[in-house]
Amino acid sequence: MPPVSRVPTEFDRRMRMPDGRWLTYADFGDPAGRPVFSFHGGLSCRLDVRFAAAFCRSEGIRLISIDRPGIGLSEYRATRSILDWPEDMAHLALMLGIDRFAVLGWSAGGPYALACAHRIPHLLTNVGTIGCMAPVDERPETVRESGLQIDRILFPLVRRSPWIAGQFLRATKKLPAALLRRSLLHEVICQADRAVIESRDGAEIFDFYYESLRQGPWGAVQDYCLLGAAWGFSLQEITGQVQLWQGEDDRIVPLCQARWLAERIPGARLHLVPGQGHFLLRNSFSEILTTLTEIPTHTPALRIHSQLSLSDEGRSSLAGPASNQKTR
């Protein structure tokens, strides 16, 4: 069984949600800094941005990385939707005394950032995604285009037999990190991504994977089910600006998916980064986090109806500034 003792706990916090369950998050960087809520990728957890802790501390950024229900240390929720996530984030911000915050979703965390852009725009200072997947429900080729075999297996499998998908994940959790690392290198062809993998040992790379399955596979199975079904909102109805970062050489979630999203989100800004792949956050995190935490410009207030009855009086929807990165 892969060890979990390597997982750092000094940054871990938890918050009680209105329905009584616990939501766990890691609080990196400057406690008084500009807040960014980070949403992890698929088969990942709050640990996937821990490498940015020192940078955030030095730059006055508070990076709050949250485990989704049933993943890592967050309590499982039997019935949930992608649009439940913004409500959780609104409650978390309220309890932490944060008026407004930026959101950043990496890979499979991207749809959750877009859900926040749709559902709670009045609470957001900026919205960003990195290598965001396109909807499977509207665009079936999304699964075929995935550069990871595990995604091509799990998306159809969770629909046919969630139980078998869960047993498959239980089995993969027992594989040693060195074997998973070799398998990943066999699949990944982008040189920038390979360099990230080769520069770290297997245990460091896959700590977040093992931790995502700490409670068992059902949180991850549920995540795949939700991401592979209708997301519950229209991309065309997202107001405000959305920053879409994409490595031009990404073969795990290829460029065509970013272009598809950019064509449908009215305020999308597509930032293409030459020579980079899916692990763009590792190589460009300073530029991305700096852009997301720059002072935004105010636009007229938007009213939404939240099940948490959060008042938006006097709050305004915030759109992020232009980035100095290459934009197309």
Steps between C-alpha positions, in 0.01 A plus 500: 500500500652839403593702809295804595739616772679726248189716467558834679232602748620837627295688240182295537180658628135398493168679500150379587253543214132596555393136450736384776779343296864603524685664211880483519740748345869589511583861580825595324686829483426827680203472742426868442567487127281536194284186493491243222287186531670216312308203360705185443504282193356154456640223724671774697439697817591812697871410478546569128592867558705462818817571298377862467486563877830687528429719198156590632641583843760734349254666260211561740269235356277269704454180303215288635488156338185299569427126488172423326251279689625144552849593379799540730362592840170663398193308610308311231165640386272237350307738278673800353538688176767724352278799580507407870868591503449879475269481802772323698753763394265784594455349846872438543579860408232628737637297792858610423397866488593532132278743308627419153751258356646371175448141385743282309414156361760266357392234248189327644483779758430745217127421472462576871663842448262563209206397720607767750522755217143412409349468848679749729652769275437769763749328734784464250789730422629286215448160338772286350543150363807306392464221245125486563312205355202561272160347585464132418122524481505766227820384336552120512838524328635653822557148635663366183737796493627443854870423513463279809374145470348510848266781389404313183416200719322672789266742321307224321544250785341715770188524286474126438612371839607740778576199722752354253654847459543514877671160511728609216608805702550288812739284299696793355546646849700189592749556219838641606578860412802400289279287276242777463779742410633269226148456364443875492828560318397238245181696423617861525670629184522876573864574585414764760269254679758222484758733653269565796448126553866410458615768745309341790487154651183296473400546863506880470301497177233256617450603864199702385361198311520264796360768729204558265396137562564506876133437584451253217414547134144629518572872509712464185237280332236762578727774361536314168123442489429871545764618255383251238134606527334836432665763718168669578571845361555671166846633419334774296336633817828564681544872559829672562845409381646149512872441452568172317867398518607223265834347416530478122668158527248353745398152383321398822228761448581629151476854370184433297303472826620840621402654167156335526448654845629841392252510213208449739590707805418864413774653715770239437863601457705213363866511603710261291841419643749365243704194589292414806265212570250389762732571793499866407415596858839364612696705249291820483337522841659833588355672191162332537455574870627855456244561223217352707580720800550831323252769599186447288268757354142537624192428291131531596373272775330173413227340710476125545289289731710276722372218716725646768308830474823696467430867452661665201395852589783735423703223340608522140601258233869533433683442175872432486750716316676408184807282531835585347533141380457399138127517426311376194 
